[in-house]
Amino acid sequence: MEMLQIIFLTVLMFFLIVTVHEWGHYYFAKRAGILVREFAIGFGPKLFSYKRDETQFTLRLLPFGGYARMAGEDPELVGVQPGQTIALRLSGQTVTKIYLDRLDNRKNVIRGEVQSADLEDKLQIILDVDGDSQTYQVDPKAVLIAKGKETQIAPRDRQYGSKTVGQRALSIFAGPLMNFILAFILFALHTQMAGIQIENPTYLEIGEVSKGMPADEAHLQKGDIIDTINGVKVGADRENMIKLISASKDKPMNWTVIRNGGPISVTLTPREMAGQEGGKVGVTPVFPTRSASFGETFKTAGEDMVNTTDAIFLGFKQLINKFNMNDLGGPVRTFEVTGQIAKQGIVQLTYWAAILSLYLGIFNLLPIPALDGSRLVFLGVEALRGKPVDPSREGMVHFIGFAMLFLLMIAVTYNDILRLING
């Protein structure tokens, strides 16, 4: 049951972070009038899908990312060409549906050979119907139907490329921006749950108790005040306490803790943990805290944002200066670490989710092809030149970048799996 809860919390955390990111793209693209064809969370086969207004909302199998697919970002896969035989369904005098196949099965339609079709600017189709040339106006929200799939047309003013540089830049930057906002909210939430450390503390509390460890077997609880160990007052000296435990591997220790104002005596025998030196009893000693005020919550959340950002860029710098594949962690390793943190409780998981959200926002703004940062660079070049970069060249850059990132993810994931197998 605990494992299912950890898996649920882990998946929920990734779902939240990715959804907020893609919602930023989606919301500001819609505000700019861009047609968003699909809002997807995850990659791979569909698990669930429904259509609302003009957008298909999809949940996919692999929760490693997502996308908001805007009309005009990529070449349209379905179109109408001269010489093609199609069928039209009208509402009044306006075309609302364009059928590209199974024409003999379509009822209440007009069939003919396409002489010309403009579904971007004039919104007009000219058909040869039994030797007679007829012109039909197309509804801006008309749909193309082929192989049982409906695709809404995208007039020029609904396409990504038709919008101003500022509108497009905002729709791209909004994804990372939402991650920054989410990170700040989660840091603030963590501060409210964890509290503010009391100045000049005189004692230590048990922050977390690890399942199956000596402290858990002795029924110690979160919030217990650690009074004495082997008759010696612990006070607020956390480092000395850790040293005492580490040096007492396989040796019984007499602890006294204060719970609900009364003393409780227990005997703990520290034991070794795989990959760690010295004895461990399975507790996390923490300094006592107090509730954070509204102002302190905002201040602490801001400090956490700044400190975490510094740590992220320091990590990037160290990775560049001394690249090592073993220092990289892919989706498997991230899920593994998240699962370990989820075991420690919702407070720690909230802080970790804030870090990941901030990391995702920063990473996406790096000028790496296929990432949001690279697309913003191209928009910046367009603003300076006064004209866009050739879409085919930009598309090729993003394609190569995506392919390289995908290959790197495969290599890192393979490395992660080997690490798990080898312990």
Secondary structure, DSSP 4 states (H G I P E B T S, - for coil): -HHHHHHHHHHHHHHHHHHHHHHHHHHHHHHTT--EEEEEEEEEEEEEEEEETTEEEEEEEEEEEEEEEETTSS--S----TT-EEEEEEETTEEEEEE-S-GGG--S-EEEEEEEEESSSS-EEEEEETTEEEEEEEEEEEEEEETTEEEE---GGGSGGGS-HHHHHHHHHHHHHHHHHHHHHHHHHHHHHH-EEPSS---EEEEEE-TTSHHHHTT--TT-EEEEETTEE-TT-HHHHHHHHHTTTTS-EEEEEEETTEEEEEEE--EE-TT--SEE-SEEEE--EEPPPHHHHHHHHHHHHHHHHHHHHHHHHHHHHT--GGG---HHHHHHHHHHHHHT-HHHHHHHHHHHHHHHHHHHTS--TTSHHHHHHHHHHHHHHTSPPPHHHHHHHHHHHHHHHHHHHHHHHHHHHHHHHT-
